[in-house]
Amino acid sequence: MTFKHLVGKSTLNEGITIHKNFESFFESPEAGFKKEITLLFGEGQSIRVILRRLNNIRGHVQIRYTSKSHASLIEWLNNVFIATKEGTIGEFLEFQKISADIFIIKPITVEQSHNAQLYIADSMYYKTVKDSLQDNNAFHEIEQIIKSVGFKIGEGQMFYNQEIEKTFSKLGWQKEGKVIPELDLKYDFRKNGIQVEVEFGNARSYYQDYIKFMLSYLTKQIQLGMLITPTIGFANLLCEIGKQKALQRGRKTYSGMMHFEKAYKEFTYLKSIFNMPIVIIGMDISPL
């Protein structure tokens, strides 16, 4: 797991607020306490910064670097994230954990993002295994479709939905047909006995995807249901981009997003109701 933080003006000079889903990633202290962690950055540079949890109702966890001793980190951030300083939304820092108190931070800027693409970062197979699907050409196309989508700074879930849809269509997948004739429920994509639901939406809405899988399977239209969703790190980044764009449009709220880790965790409790093969795929931004 990695933590992706959308860079803003406060990131360049003050610090970072850790998303609640990643507080355990940083082994965060209890409310009112703090600890030092080491950040590795740039060309072999390192610095000790403060990780603290505020003693407030939310208990926000923050990384702070506001003293003179943090000048080298602040200078590096400001030299690297020039586009963010000029108003671009979407550049981010990726935190890789080395140990409980040591993290590498890697910048993903506008320039670097041109070489990035999506890839399958994690997966779960239920009542099937990957080897058993090797003869299904449609199954092999899934990875090809995900890898064909380039990462683009500042773009949100709509962009990735559209890019994925384009590639499914080019490869001849049926699109947005009725799950069964009697209902208005529509699947995303179907081909060679596989039904795919691509889920960037609200974290609650994905339960309907399972209903669509079961209806299609019970009526013998498919042999496999596949849910494709971003990993928690990718989803968190897209949410932050969505929030910033919503603020620019004068909106103060932005709904959450589905992610692989939620689907994987909840499937442990849901799987007993499924009598069909299901695969869950988590897509992320490829390492640079």
N, C-alpha and C positions, 0 to 999 in steps of 0.2 A: 504494500500500500504506500502511496505517496500523497502528500497534501499539496494541493494547488491553490495558491492565493492570488486573487485578482489584484493587481497593483493599482493603487490610487495615490493621491497626493500625500495622504497621511503615511502611507508605506514608505515614501521616499525620505521622510524626515523624523517620524515619531515611532512607528511600530505597527504591529499587526494584531488584529483580533482573530482568534482561532475559532473556526466553525465548530459548533457543539459536537458534530459527528466525529471530530478529530481530536477532541480533548484527551482521549485515552492514548492516541498515537503519540502525543507529547508527554505522556505520563504526568499530567498536570497536577499541581498541588491543590490542597483543599482551600476553601474560601478564606481569604485574608492572609494566605501564605504565598511565598515566592521561592524560586530557586534559579540558579544560574545554568544556562546551557551554552554550548559552543556552536557557532555557525561557521561553516567552511564555505568560502566564496571566492570568486575571481580566480586569480592565478596563485593558488596556494595560500591565500590569506585566511585568517581565522580571527574570531572575536568572541568574547564572552558577553552575553546579553541576559536580560532578566525575563524569566517566564513567571507570570503571576496570575492568580485568580482573585478577581475583585470580590470584596465582601459586600455584594449587593444582591438584590432579589434574583437576578439572572445568573450571577456568578460568572461573568465574562472572564475568559482566559485571554491574556494578552502577552505578546512579546514586545518589550520596550527597549529602545536604544536612543535615548535623548541626551546622554551626557557627552562630554568632550572626548572621553575614551572610545566612543563609538563613531568618531568622525570618519574613519576609513571606510566603514560599512555605508554610511550615509553618502559619502562621496561616490562610492562605487555604484550604489543604487541610482543616483542622479545622473551619472555618466552613461549607464546602461539603458535606462528607461526614458530616453529622450522623447519618444512618441507619446508616452503617457503624460509627460510634463506639458506637451503641446495639445492635450485634450483627447488623445486616442483612448478608447475603452477596449480592453481585451488582453493586454500584455500581462503576464503572470510570473510568479515565482513558484518553482516546484521544490518541495522539501523532501529529501530522501533521508531516512533514519539510519544512522550508523550504530548508535547505541542509545541508552536512555537519555543521555544529555549531549549528544553530538549529532548534528544534522548538516548535510550538504544542501546548500540552496543554489538552484540553477535557474537562470533567467530565460524566459521564452519571450522574445521580442518580436516585433513585426518582421524584421529581417530574417530571424531564425525560423519563424513559423512557416515560411515558404517550403521548407523541407519536411514538414510534419504531415502525417496522415493518420487516419483512424486505424485501429487494429483490434483483434480479439484479445483482450487482456485476461479474461477469466470465463469459465463455463461450468455448467452443471448438467449432467445427463441422468434422466430418470426413466427406468424401464427400457433403457437402450444404452448402447455404448458407441463411442465414435467409430470404432473399427467396423461395426455392423452397418454403418451408413456410407461406407467408402464407395459402393457401387451406384449410389444415387447422385447423378450429375448435379441435380438441384442443390443438394447439400453442399457440394464442393463450391458452388457459386456463391454461397453465403459469405465465406471469408473473402472471396474476390470482390464482392460488392462493398463490404466494409472497408477494405484496404483501398478501394478506388476513390474514397472520399478524403479530400485534403482538408487539413485543419486550417481555419481562417480566423485570424485575430478579430475579435469583436462581434463575431456572428453567434447567434443563439440557436435554440432548438429548431426553429422553423427552417433555418438554412440547412441543417444536417438532415432533417426530415425530407426536404425537397431533393437534396443530392442523393440520398439513399434511394428514394422513390424513382429517380431518373434511371439509376443503374438497374434496379429490378425490372423496370419497363423495357429497357434495352435488351435484357436477357430473356424476354418473353414470359415473364411471370404474369399470371392473372392478377388484376388489381381491383380492390374495393368491390368485390361481388358480394351478394347476399350469402350469409353463412348457411341458412336454409331458406327456401322460397317463402315460407310462411311468416318470417320475421324480418324486420328492417335492419337487424344487426349485420354489419358488413366487416368482412375480414380485410386485412391489409394486403397480403400477397399469398398466392398459392401456386404450386408447381410440383408435379411428380409426387403427389401424396404428402407434401409438406406445406403446412400453413404457418406463415410468419406474421407476428405482430411486433411492430417497432414502437417502443414505448418511451417517449420523452415527457409524457404528460404528468399530470398530478399523481402523487403517490397512491391515491385511493382508486383511481380510475382503472388501474391495470387488472383488477379482479375480473373485470368484464372480459379481458382477453382469455382468461381460463374458461369462462362460459362458452366463448366462441370456439375454443379448441374442442371442448367436450361435445358440443352440438355437432361439429363437423366430423368428429371421430365416430360418434354414435350413429350418424347417418352414412358412414363408410365412405366419406369423401376424402379423408386424409388418413395417414398412418402415423403422423408426427406433428406435434405443435411446437413451435419455436418462438420464444420471447426474446427480443433483442432490446437491450436497454444500456444506458451509459453506466460506467462504474461510479462509485460514490464520489471519487475525486473529480471526474469529468462533469458529473451532474452538478456538483457544488460550484464549479467554475461557471457553467452555463447559467445557473441560478443567479450568481453574482452579476454576470453580464446582463441578464434580464432585469434585475433590480435597478442597475444603473441606467439602463435604457428607459425603464418605466419612470424613473425620477425625471429624466430629461423630458419626457412627455407629460409630466405633471401628475403622474400616478404615484401613490404612496405605498401601494401593496403589490406583491408579486407572489404567485402561488409556488409551492415547493415542486420538486421533481422526483420522479421515480428513479431508482438506481439498482444495480445488480445486487449489492449487498443486502438490501431490504428484501428483494425477491428471494434470494438464497436463504436468508434467515427464516422468512415466513413459510417457505415451501416445506421446511422441516415439519411444520404443524399442519400444512394443507395436503400433503402428498397422499394421505390415506384415502382421500376422496377421489383420486384420479386413478383410472384403470386404463391408462394410455401412456405412450412414450411422450415425454416432454423434455425439451432442452432449453436452458436459459443461458444467454450469451451476454457478457459484459464487455462493452467496447470502450476504448480509451484513446488518448492521443499517444501516438508512437513515441518512444524515447528518442531524443535527438542526440 
